[in-house]
Structures are given as C-alpha cells and as structure tokens.
Amino acid sequence: MSRQNSDPIALIPTISDDDNDVPDLDGPDDDDDNDDEMIAKARAHKLAQATKGKSLDFNEQFQFLLDDPEDKRLIKHRNDNDDQLKTRGELSNIDEKIAEKNKPDTEEENTTTNTIEDEAFEMEVEHEPISDKVKTKESKKKKSKDKKKDEFFEESPPFNPDQVFSEMKISRPLLKALSAIGLHSPTPIQAATVPLALLGRDVCACAVTGSGKTIAFALPIVERLLYKPHQTAPCTRVLVLAPTRELCVQIHQVFRQLSQFAHNITSCLSTGGLDLKSQEASLRLQPDIVIATPGRLIDHIHNSPTFTLQNIEILVLDEADRMLDEYYFEQMKEVITNCSRTRQTMLFSATMTDQIKDLIQVSLNRPIRLFIDDNQSVAPYLRQEFIRIREHREGDREAIIAALLTRTFHDRVIVFAQTKKQCHRMHVMLGLLGLKIGELHGDLNQTQRLDTLRRFKNEEIDVLLATDLAARGLDIENVKTVINFVLPNTLKHYIHRVGRTARAGKTGRSISLVGENERHLLKDILKTCKVPAKMRIIPQEIVQIFRNKLEELEPDIEEILKMEYGDKMLQTCEAQIDKAEKRLKDSKTDASNPKREWFQNRNERIAEQDKLRLDPHSNKKKKVSKEEREQIQKMKSTPKTADDRVKFEMQKVARFQTRQTNGSSSKRPRDSSSFETDLTIDKPQWRSKSTPPAASAPTKKSKR
Ligand SMILES: Nc1ncnc2c1ncn2[C@@H]1O[C@H](COP(=O)(O)OP(=O)(O)OP(=O)(O)O)[C@@H](O)[C@H]1O
C-alpha cells in the first residue's frame, strides 16, 4: 500500500482481482500490486466527490451526455462495419481512389476481406472477457503552491456566477441574438469578463477549453459598437487575431450571430488562403471588426492603401499564448506597433504562460487577471484514457488506431497525428478499412481545409485526421472522442488537443497512445488530472489481427499514395505555369500593379524562416554534406515499416522538445527587456495614452 502511495502514477484497478492478463502502465515492477479494494473504494468515493456539483458552470438547459459509450462497445461490430461501408455525401479525389480499391473486383477478393473481418469478429466475441479493459489511474495531486501575487495585474473583482444575460448590462438586440442562439446564462468566464470589458479594461483571461471564451470577448465588443457615434466616418475599430484561418472563420461566425439584430455592425475576415483582392475590397469599406491571422493582416497593412490600424479601439488576441510564442513573435510585434496606442487589449487562452508577461508588461494598461481555471486544466467532463505501447511494439500503433475506430469509436472522432504525412497515410489506410475519413492539415489548400471541416461538422465523415492545425480553438459540436496517435510536444499542446471534446459542459473522451519515450509527458499529464485517468488495454490478439489486416492492405495503400503523389506533382506544375503566366501578364501592366511589400526584407524573412524550422534538413538553402544528402535520400526512399513511421512521428516531437529545452540558438531571447526594447526602439512612448497616435506607422517597408 505504501508503495502504491509513493508511486506517482499508481493504478486503481477497476477489473476483477484475479485477472492476471492486465498489464500495468508502470511496467513489470508494479505488476504485483494487490489491487487493494479499500483504496479503490476510497478513490471511487473521492472521484464521486470531485465530480459532484459541477453543473454550476453551465446553463441548466445544457444536455449532459452521461451515457457511457464504453457499455455499448461490444455491440454489433459487424453491422457497424457494414454501415461504415455505405457511402454518404460527396467523395473527394482520394476517397474516390480508396473507393475504387475497396470495390469488390472479383468474388475471390471480396471473400478474403470478409474472412478477415469474420476472424476479427469471432476473435472478439470468443474472447469477450479479454476485450478492451479500462483501469483507473489516479494522479498524484501536487499541493498547489501559494501563488505569488503578480505585480503587473490587478486582481479581478468578484462576479456573480448565477446571473442570467438579461441581468447584465446588455442591449436588446444582443439579448435577442443570445436567445436566438439558445444561450441564457453566462459561463463563469463570460460573467467575469463582460462587465470589465464593457468598462474598457484590459484583461488577461484564462479558462478551460470549451468554456465560452469567444462570446466572453465578442459580447462586450458588439455591445460597445452598438453605441458607436453615428456621424463619424466609418473606420475599423476592433481587431481580433487568432492563429489559424479556420479559427478566424469560426470567430467571424460568432460575431455575425451576435450582431444579427444590430444592423449597423460590420465585420470582415482577413486570413491567408482566401482571395486577396476581394478581402482588399471588403477592407476598403472599413468594417467595424476585422478578424485576422497575423501574416495576411500585415500584408494588408502594407499593401492596401486605405487600411490602417490607427483607429483600433479594441485588440483581442485569442489563443494569446500561441500568438505570442516564437512563431508569431516578429509578426505580432509589427501588428501591435501599428495599432492605436489608446486601445483596450484583451488576451484569452486556456493555457496562459509566463511568456506573455513580456507583452503584458509593455502593452497592457493596468490589466486585470481573470483566471477562472488554472492554466493546466482540461475540460471538467473529459475522461482521459491512455493506451500503453510497450517497448518494441511501437509498430502496433496504426493497428491500435484501426482497432479503436472500427470496433469501438465509430463516429465524431478526431485523431491527431504529428505529421501531415502520417495523417494522409492514415486517411488512405482507414479509408480502405471502410471508414468515412477526412484530413485537415497544412498541405491542403484552403478550400479543401474548409470543405473537410464542413463535412465533419455535417457528419458526412465520421473521423477527422488532423495535425495540430486543428488543436486550438475549433468548436465542433458533439465531438465524442479525441485520439492521439502519439503524445504531442508539450502538456499545453495536449490540453488544447483533448479540448476539442467535452466542450460546453458535455462529456467527452480522450485516448492517447503512450510509448516508453513519452512517459515523462504522461507523468506531467497525470499530475494535472483532477479526475483519475484510465488505462485502456487492447488484447494483443486483436492488435495482431489488425496488424495482419493492414499488412494485407499495404500494397493498395502504397499504390494510392503513389497515385496521389503523381497527381500532386501535376498540380504543382500546373500551379507554377499559372503563376508564371500571371507574372508575365502583370509585368505588362507593371505600373498599375506595384510589387507587394512586407515588413521584413528578403534576407530577414529567410533568416526568420530558418530560425523557426524544426527540421534543419528541410532548409533547402542550407548547404548539406554529401553524406547527409545520401542519408536523407535513403530515409526518403526506403519503404517504411510501421515502426519507422512511428519513429518519424516521435522524431518531430523530440526536435520540438529539444528546441524548447536548450534552443537558445533558434529561440529568441524572451526576457521582458528584449520585448520591451523591440517594441519601444521605434516608438518610445507607444503605450502612453497622452500621446496622440502617429499619423503613419514607422515601419520598415521593403520589397517582398
Ligand atoms: N453562455 C453559454 N451557455 C451555453 N453554451 C455556451 C455559452 N457560451 C458559449 N457556449 C458554447 O460553448 C462552446 C464553446 O465555446 P468557445 O468555442 O467560445 O470555447 P473556448 O473557451 O473559446 O474554447 P477553446 O479554448 O477551445 O478555444 C460553443 O459551442 C458555444 O456556443
């Protein structure tokens, strides 16, 4: 018992004591624990206590989906597989290729597939007692240290968590809009933020994923715009920045919903991937609200003559910690220096880090700290499960994903992979197993990305395979399960990924595959668990069946990937020809088409990109030795095994982590003075409210 207590990730068994088949997450050392019933009961009681009375956070109108899909997991796998084979909705190119492969060309081929499915089915029914088992794992709770009072922040005044929207100082058109969306009472972050934001205060807000942060900033913004002076010339007064295009689209939709009865409020998107000219035309109309990704916004600042941020009254950084990390550092610096100095600034995220103190110190005015949850919490009704991958069994991962999706978690699932390549491969692989799949990552064009999201939202596809592009902010209704093919780079990444489920007071489940090399992050995750995590065990026999199945599919997978590669090459050539033609045409009308400008010159831009690269080999400009080149070539050409593919995924995580721990060479200095210096060199008094805004921003303009 004492050993169990001292073990940071001790297990509470939830299965019968005499079942010796169940491996332990902590390895052979812990296999002989006594499964002490007393402890189990005490912890179950604790769990019940911990989860009691949480409904206060949300409306009573909310539906809590408490029926546990675990209970239904052994039902009718065969029928489900058949159902999944039925096509629904439009098929993309890759889906057509998969469907072609899946077509029963000959009777013989069909029988083989059936036999495999039969085996899988029989195996599961025969060995039902050893099907997936789940053990409970309790976190070792760290006693929270006394939080140091922060010198930069003002403490938040108390707020009333029980009020309804109609009791807040909100105008009729907004109340009508809230009621039309079906919202009646604010979530805690909304109750805390709205009154302060209406007073024009700067805030730094942190609340768990899915807790309604978007409405927390959108509501007071719309309210304030309702009272804009009538006779003034139109100008852009609100800027919301978010890290991904999809998130911007979503925030834009929320603003439109909230302002549906306020006819004089206009908003516009400014994100990459969408048509530049039509965006320029929209921005010329001076919409009240612009929702943007930083890169495209900077493009407009420098190249759309009438667009300026000098009239910005409210600046919101959604996913603020991401917006202020090294990837966006230079761009954010540029945006913030261009914004009016007298603005109100609001920062929101589920994971605020100390890094953003740099910005708070220099750019926020007496900010109020609104931490509804600590910055390491996952959603309250999230059930966290982990599947242990033993050493030398790394190649099981794809088979385990296939087993989970075909046997247990059939729809409303997001699977996260580390690389675009793995996402794409799994799309083909799972498609050949008859599942309805979509992929979402940076290798797709914007139309494909938005189309995949639409199809997942409309339930035309059951499983969304995504990279971290989809990890932050996306609010997709009723996502039941999030699966991590490998654990992500950091705890923060994990919190955002699993936050795609269990949103707005609903339940959800995350399942993460954890190998030996990922145990350190697992321990960090378990330390933050308020509700004991579970360990899911998939019998090795089942895993083997799926491995065999995937091995049989391998030639088809490779063929489809090859065809895809050919198509992609063709598309790239076509795009290059189009670009060349356009350049030729433009050069004839050069005077009317001045070159677009960027805030960095070419060399600065290349140096910036090089610094941000995780993979030094991907730098085409860098001189690579002959041996290195041969090694890269070998790596690319060797047909990869399932183990190799996982290794590749893990390498990416490792590269990120290495850079985080010792990456001073690639990372910018993050001390506050550097940020302050960066921001104040050009504008010594840029935050001073007494100083009127500069007529034009003193930015470096250079040819792009
Ligand atoms: N007051 C409310 N009552 C009920 N539901 C709400 C309320 N406010 C927001 N929601 C719903 O909660 C869901 C999550 O909201 P939102 O996307 O703003 O979360 P978030 O906190 O920004 O999450 P993330 O950290 O993942 O970005 C949305 O579907 C939204 O409609």
The ligand as an ORCA input file, in Angstrom:
! r2SCAN-3c Opt
* xyz 0 1
  N     -23.302     31.017    -22.013
  C     -23.269     29.897    -22.688
  N     -24.164     28.927    -22.462
  C     -24.101     27.785    -23.155
  N     -23.199     27.498    -24.107
  C     -22.282     28.410    -24.377
  C     -22.264     29.649    -23.702
  N     -21.248     30.369    -24.201
  C     -20.653     29.626    -25.145
  N     -21.277     28.443    -25.254
  C     -20.918     27.361    -26.187
  O     -19.713     26.770    -25.730
  C     -18.986     26.256    -26.841
  C     -17.515     26.572    -26.690
  O     -17.300     27.952    -26.796
  P     -15.917     28.571    -27.293
  O     -15.525     27.984    -28.609
  O     -16.009     30.018    -27.196
  O     -14.930     27.976    -26.186
  P     -13.455     28.429    -25.829
  O     -13.412     28.637    -24.376
  O     -13.025     29.543    -26.710
  O     -12.644     27.102    -26.186
  P     -11.128     26.929    -26.684
  O     -10.254     27.203    -25.508
  O     -11.058     25.523    -27.128
  O     -10.913     27.912    -27.788
  C     -19.604     26.855    -28.086
  O     -20.301     25.850    -28.793
  C     -20.562     27.891    -27.569
  O     -21.713     28.005    -28.370
*
